[in-house]
Amino acid sequence: MSKFRKKPVVVEAIQWFKNGDHPDDYPVLMDRREALEHGPEGDVVRYYRDPSVDGQLVCKMCHQTMHEHGWIDTLEGGHIVCREDWIITGVSGERYPCKPEIFEATYDPVEDHPDE
């Protein structure tokens, strides 16, 4: 078996706590009427809903009710987003959730350098 090192890649990420946290959740809205028509659901992380799952069911990962969760479409299909998960934007613009403990073990902060 061979060993491989993961290539260093810089990604953008934001920690999710509730619907609307992601900066790209809502498009730029022209006025209050458009905001009301758009509704409270985000464009990146949507409300979690599954007709076969009771919203009061408790999540085995975070121990919050499913009503408190989000949903994100990824290249591999949809994923549940727990409060405090990180939403990562990958090198090709794809988005996916990452558990806080995995995020902390995998990623280090990067300082912005204007000349890069």
C-alpha positions in Angstrom: 0.0 0.0 0.0 1.3 3.5 -0.9 1.0 6.6 1.2 -0.1 10.0 -0.1 -0.1 13.5 1.4 -3.2 15.7 0.7 -2.3 18.7 -1.4 -2.5 22.1 0.4 -5.6 23.8 -0.9 -7.1 27.0 0.4 -10.9 26.9 0.8 -13.5 29.4 2.0 -15.7 28.3 4.9 -18.3 29.8 7.3 -19.8 28.2 10.4 -23.5 27.6 10.2 -25.8 28.2 13.2 -29.2 28.9 11.7 -30.9 29.5 8.4 -29.5 32.7 6.7 -26.0 32.5 8.2 -24.2 31.8 4.9 -23.4 35.1 3.1 -24.7 33.7 -0.2 -28.0 32.4 1.3 -30.0 35.4 0.0 -29.5 37.2 -3.3 -29.2 40.9 -3.3 -32.8 42.1 -2.9 -34.1 45.3 -4.4 -36.9 46.1 -1.9 -39.0 44.8 0.9 -41.6 43.3 -1.4 -39.0 41.1 -3.1 -37.7 40.1 0.3 -41.2 39.0 1.3 -41.6 37.1 -1.9 -38.3 35.4 -1.5 -39.2 34.1 1.9 -36.9 33.2 4.8 -35.3 30.1 3.3 -31.6 30.4 2.3 -30.3 29.7 -1.2 -27.2 27.7 0.0 -28.5 26.1 3.2 -32.2 25.4 3.1 -34.5 24.2 5.8 -34.3 20.5 6.5 -37.5 18.8 5.7 -38.3 15.2 5.0 -42.0 14.0 5.0 -40.9 10.7 6.5 -39.0 12.3 9.4 -40.8 14.0 12.3 -39.3 17.5 12.8 -39.2 16.8 16.6 -37.0 13.7 16.1 -33.6 14.3 17.9 -30.4 14.1 15.7 -28.0 11.4 16.8 -25.0 13.6 15.9 -25.8 16.9 17.7 -28.9 16.1 19.9 -31.0 18.9 18.4 -34.4 18.4 16.9 -34.4 17.9 13.1 -36.5 21.1 12.9 -33.2 23.0 13.8 -31.2 21.5 10.9 -30.4 22.7 7.4 -30.0 20.9 4.1 -27.4 21.5 1.5 -27.1 20.0 -2.0 -23.6 18.7 -2.8 -22.0 16.9 -5.7 -22.7 13.6 -3.9 -26.3 14.5 -3.2 -28.1 16.3 -0.3 -26.7 16.4 3.2 -28.1 17.4 6.6 -26.4 20.4 8.2 -26.2 20.5 12.0 -25.8 23.7 14.0 -22.1 24.6 14.2 -21.2 22.6 11.0 -18.8 24.4 8.7 -20.0 25.1 5.1 -17.0 24.8 2.9 -16.7 26.2 -0.6 -14.3 23.9 -2.5 -11.8 24.8 -5.3 -14.5 24.3 -8.0 -17.2 26.3 -6.2 -18.9 23.2 -4.8 -20.3 23.4 -1.2 -20.4 20.8 1.5 -20.8 20.6 5.3 -18.0 19.5 7.6 -18.3 18.7 11.3 -16.5 21.1 13.6 -14.0 18.5 15.0 -13.1 17.3 11.5 -12.8 20.9 10.3 -10.4 21.8 13.2 -8.3 18.7 12.6 -8.1 19.4 8.8 -7.9 23.2 8.3 -5.8 26.0 9.6 -6.7 29.7 9.2 -5.0 31.5 6.3 -4.1 35.2 6.4 -5.3 37.2 3.4 -2.5 38.6 1.4 -3.5 41.3 -1.1 -0.6 40.5 -3.5 -1.7 36.8 -4.0 
